Amino acid sequence: MQAAPVRATPIPTFTDALRAVEYLLMSSGQRTARRNAWTSVLEDRRRAKDRVEAQRVLEQTFTARP
């Protein structure tokens, strides 16, 4: 007698579960708005990091002068 084939299905991640819940609870416009807002937050953080780095370089440049 031959055993039934076993199918390997990946276990969904926590992120996948959250996205599924988000999909069920929100309309597509709300999902898009949330993603756009998060993208803006990440971009603002990147610009702030760049600004701090530029300030550090400027301070080093002006304090290193003889």
N, C-alpha and C positions, 0 to 999 in steps of 0.2 A: 504494500500500500504506500502511495506517495503522499508526502505532506503538501499542504496547500502552500503556494508561494507567498512569501512575506514581502509586503511593500514597505519600503523605508520612506516615511514621510517626515520632513524636517519639523522640529518643534518650533512653533512660532515664537519670536522674541517678544519681549515686553513692549518694544516700540511697535511691532506689528499689531499687537493687541490694542494698544492705544489708538493707532490709526484706524483700526476696524471700528472701535467705539466712536471715534470722531466722525467717521463716515456715516454711521447709523444715526448719530444725534444731530449733525449739522447739515445744512444745505450746502451745495457746492460753492455758492458765493461766500458763505461764512468760512469754509475751509480755505478758499483762496485768499480771503482777507487775512486769516490767521497766519498762513504761510508767508504772505507778503510782509506782514508786521514782523514776524520773526526774522525774515531776511533783512529787514531794515535795522532791527536791533543788532544783528551780527555785523552789518556794515558799519553802524555807528561805533561799535566796539573796536572794529578794525581801524577806523579813522582816528579814534581816541588814542589807540596804541601808537599809530604812526605819528600823531601830534606830539606825544610824550617823547618818542624817540628823536624826533626832529629838535625838540626843545633841549634834550640832553646833548645832542651833537653841537648845537649852537652854543650852549654854555661851555662845553669843553673847548670849542674853537676860540672863544673870546677870553677864557681864563688861561689858555695855554700860550698866549702871546707874550713875547719877551718885553 
